[in-house]
Amino acid sequence: MQLLKDRIRKDGKIKSGNVLKVDSFLNHQMDIKLFEEIGKEFKRRFEGEEINKILTIEASGIGIACIVAQYFDVPVVFAKKTKTKNIAGDVYTTKVESFTHGKVYDIIVSKEFLGPGDKVLLIDDFLANGKALEGLAALVKDSGAHLVGAGIVIEKGFQTGGERLRAEGIRVESLAIVDGMDEEKGTIWFREDE
């Protein structure tokens, strides 16, 4: 998606440790017009698929998932990283390691909102080591729902997550695959075959 690549080149910041900061438009301050184009593109890529739920993980994926859901006319469910008093009854839970935060979280979805008969599209802002997506896929499997695929805004193609998930048979559609970054020069290059 050229619009997204251009925006990453213009406003993305490369930090040490293979961190790409896109918080000025994607996951802190959110550019809703860009999100609308992202939503349209995911709708195009998953055209013809039966989808009745979008699942994401708190917090960065929620804004994107909500805009995408408008194009599919379905609800968004998000996996919480902490159990609260608001989640009563039975839940699906699994552990997820965050690349960005260097922590392991328990993620939780109420059984009330995910179950057999659901056809689920996962949406997230980043795919690096793939742990968040693996965790979300595990929740879908545990619920008896059908995983249609995953829509990722930015994939770090030089990390193993995307390759591993695709090898496991998960359909992963990434709008921009970063093949490399040079912190000293401030350059980012993309895979051109996506």
Secondary structure, DSSP 8 states (H G I E B T S, - for coil): -HHHHHHHHHH-EEETTTEEE-TTTTSSS--HHHHHHHHHHHHHHTTT----EEEEETTHHHHHHHHHHHHHT--EEEEBSS--TT--S-EEEEEEEETTTTEEEEEEEETTS--TT-EEEEEEEEESSSHHHHHHHHHHHHHT-EEEEEEEEEEETTSSHHHHHHHTT--EEEEEEEEEEETTTTEEEE-S--
